[in-house]
Amino acid sequence: MSAALLANITRGNLIESQHYGHIAVVDGDSNLVLSYGDAQFITYIRSAAKPFQAIPLYEDSVPEIFDLSEAEMAVVMSSHSGEEKHMRAVANILKKIGREPADLQCGVHTPLGTVVAEQLAASGRKPTVLHNNCSGKHAGMIAACINRGLSFDNYLEFSHPYQQRLWRTVARCAGLMEDAVPLGVDGCSAPNFALPIISMAHMYAGLVAAPDEISQRIFMTFVKNPDMIAGEGCFDTILMRATRGKVLAKTGAEGIECLAINAPQPLGIAIKIADGNSRALAAIVVALLEKLQVLTDDELNRLSHFRQEVLRNHRGHACGMIEAAI
């Protein structure tokens, strides 16, 4: 099945661009309740894997052993915007496990947060490895290796025992065998996982449908620390704040967004924008949540500006819209 039209980009009275993609929505009993495009479409889960990559940390009591706070565990599962609090949390994790930022192998990039990036450039400073949006995940991986007595200088290799464990964990959560989950290299150099969209939705439904203790901890860590999961001005943070414990949201690169809905009918949602452009994701998510009738009027009102997001030119004049087409 081909990709479905998910969003229109207008300029004046004309549609200038369109975004196609795939959506799967499953309930707590693993039933596909709504889909657009191909629910079996296989793509990389990217950073939406992070809640599940943290499962072995909880299984091994790493937060308790190293006295990691809930906010620090949130940054382990984050794609953070590089704010001071994010870097401080990652630095604190490294200090608690006796390591240094130089041990992180995620590389350096300009902070995801626009304001942070502008402030950094204005100061004449260069970004560091702590600004990397995946630095928390990497600190968590090193903590897990140290706790298990494993080498960490090669912690990103596919053959490393901890990466093999993460592969098994993600496959188990997706209801698949490891050999059905191809591996690729993520932007931060860690292994990443190719999965059907519907399997991603199943994974997120599992966080809220009859969840075990670890799933409950992951869900609560997200919804209680939305500012640590992404950052100021980021859609995931705004959505989780607006829904006050109902929605867990985690974005991934190349147009991935996954959600767990803690409602009387728990839901897992996975979205993939076919062209990898994320600019319409917020409009699509809000339209989808409205269609599924899982948000209150008050919650929808707090998110209403995403339904039809105004596009402005370099003089600040409104010139078009981002509109969901679902």
N, C-alpha and C positions, 0 to 999 in steps of 0.2 A: 504494500500500500504506500502511496506517495505521501509526502508531507502535506499538511493542511495549512491553509492561510490562518495565521494567528494574530497578525497586527498590520495596520496600515499607517503609513507616514504621509501626512497631507501637507501641501503647501498651497495656500489660497483655497480654492475650491476643488483642487485636483489631488488625486492620490499620486504621490511622487515615488514612493518606495513601498515595498511590502516584505514582511518577514513570515516565512513558513516554518513549520516545525512539527513536533510530536508531543503529545501530552497523554499521560496515563494517570488515572485516579482509581485507587483500590480501597476497599473497606477492610475492616478488621478480620473478615473471614476470607480474605484473599480474592474477593470477587472484583472484577473490573466493572466499575460503576459508570465510568465516563472516559472517553478517549477521543483524541483528535490525531489525524495522521496515523502512524503505525506504532502501536503500543509495544511491538516486538523489535522496534528499531534499536540496533546495538550501537552504543557510543561510549566514550569514556565518561565516567562519573566525576572526574576531576575533584575539586575541593569538597564536593558534596559527600565524598567518602569519609571526611574527617571525623564525624561522630562515631563511625564504626571502626576507624583506625585507633580510636581511644579505648575501645572495649578491653583489649589486653591489659592496659594500664589499670583499669578497675578490677579486672580478674586477678591481677597480681598485687592488689592493694598498694600500688605505687603512690597514690595521693596520701595515704596514711603513713607509709614508710618514709617519705621525703617531706612530709608536712606541707603538701601543696594545697593551697586554698581553692575554693570553688572558682574564684575569678581566674586563678592561674590555670585551672583545668579548662575553663572556658577558652582561654587564649590558646591552649593546646589544640582545641577543635575549631579555631577561628581562621578566617581569612581577613586579618585585621588591617586597618587603614594606616598603621604606622604612627599612631598617636603616642604621646609620652607614656600614658598608662599601659599601653600595649607593650612597648619596649621594656618598661620597668618590670612588667609581669614576666616576660621571657627572661630578662636578666636575673630576676629573683629565682626562677626555676633553675637556671644554670648554677647560680650560687649555692642553692640547696643541694644540688647533686655534685658539687665540686668541680664544675667545668666552666669553660669560658666561651664567649661568643665565637671565637675562632674555631671552635669545635663544630659549629653548625655548618652544614654543607649545602644549604639551600640557595646560596648565591645572594647577590645584591640587586635590588631594583628600586626605582623611584617609588616612594610611598603611594599606596592606592588612594589615600585621602587627598583630595585636591588642595584643601587648605594647608594640610601638613606639607605637601610637596612644594607649595608656593612659599611657605614660611622657610622651609629648608633652603630653597634656592635663593631667597632674599638674604639669608644669613651668610651665604657663601659656603655653607657646609655641604658635604656629600653624604648621600644615604649610606647606611651601614647594613650589615647582615640582619640586625635587629629590626630594621624597617621592613624586611621581607615579610609579606603577608602570611607566609607559611613557617615563620621562625618558631612559633609556638609548637607546631606539630613536630618539628625537628628536635626541639628541646625535649618533648615528650618521648620521642623515639630513643634519644640518647639515655634518658632516665630509665626507660624500660630495659635497655641493654645493660646498663650498669647494675640494675637490680637483679638481673638474671646472670650476671657474670659473663656477659657476652662482649666481644670486641665492638667498639663503636667507631673506629677509624674507617671502617668499611660498611657502615650501617645502612647505606642506600643500595648496596648490591642486591640484585634479585635473589641471589643464592644465600644471602645472609639469613640465619635462622629466624631473626625477628621479622624480616620482610616475608619470609615464607609463612610465618604465623599470621601476619596481617592478611596475606592472600587467602589463607584458609578461613579466617574470620569473616572477611567480606563475602566470600563465596557462600559460607554457611548462612549469613544473614540474608543473602539474596536467594537462598534455596537452591543453589547450584553447586556442582562439583568444581574444584579448582581448574581442571582442564577445560571447563566451559567458560572460564573468565580470562580472556587474553590480557596480558600485561603490556603496558607502554610506559614511557618515561614522562613524568609530569613536568611542569614548568620549573618546579623547585628541585628537580632531579630525583625525586622519590618515585618508586613504582606506582603506577595508577592502573585502574581496572576498567575493562570494557564490559558493559552489561546492557541487557535489554532495558528500555525505558520502564517497562512494567515491573522488572525486578527491582529497580531503584525505588519505585513507588511502594513495593512490598516491604523493602527495608525500612522505609520511613513509617509505614503503617505499623510495623513491629515495635516502634518506639512508644506507641500510644495504645495499641490494642493488646490487652492483657499483658502488659510489659513486665519483665523481670526486674529485679532490683537495679541492675546496671542500666537498663533502658530508662527506668524512672530517673536515675541520677543524671543521665545524659540529658534527658528532656528538661529537667528542672534547672540544670546548669545553664542551658541555653536561655530559657525564658526568664530566669532571674538575673542574667548577666548579658542582656542584648547588646550593650555598649562594648563588651569585650569580644563578641563574636564577629563584628564588622567594624562599626564606628559611626561617628557623627555624620549625618547626611546619607548614610548607606541604607538601601531599601530593607535589607534583612533586619537591621536594628530598628528602623522605624516601624516595620510590620510587627515585630515581636513586642515592641512597646505598646503599640496601638491595640493589640489583641490580648494583652495582659494574661499570659499563661495559656492561651488557647492554641497558638500557632508557633511551631518551631520552624525556622526558615534557614536554609543554607544554600548559598549560591556556589556555582562552580564556573570555571573559565569556559569559554566557547559556548555561551548561551545555555548553561545548565542552571536549573533552580529546582530544589526539592523541599517539600514541606511535610510536616507531621501535624495533623489536626486533632487536638484533644477535645473531642465533642461527644455527645451521646452516641453518635455513629462515628467512631474513629476513622480517619482517612489518611492515606499516604498519597502524595502527589509528586510526580516527576515531570519536568518540562525540559525540552531541548529545542533551542532555536537552530534551525538547519544551517544558517549561514554563520553561526557563532557570534552574532552581534547581540549584545545584552540590553540594548537601549530600550526595547519594548517589554522587557520581562516584568517590570513593575505593573504596567497597564494590564498585561495578560494575567498576572497573578490575582490582582484585585478583581478583575472581571470574572475570573474563574471562581474565586471564593464567593462572590456575589451570586453566581449561577448555582453554586452548590448550597447556598443558603446556610452557611456555617457562621456568618458574622452577624452581630447585632447592628441595628441602624446606627447606633453611636460609633461602633467600630468602623463601619463603612464610611461614615461622615469624616472620621479622622484620616481616612485613606482616600477620600474623594478626589483629591488633586492628582492622583495617579491614574484615575479612570481615563481621562483625556488630558494628557500632559502637554502643556503649551511649549512649543519650540520658539525660541527667540533668536534673532540675529545678533550681530556684534554691536548693534546700537541698543539692544534690549527690546526691540520691537517684536511683538508676536507675529509670526509668519507661517505657522503651521501647527500640527498636532500629532501626537503619538496616540493612536486609538487601537484598543483590542478589537479583533474581528471575530471573536468566538461568541 
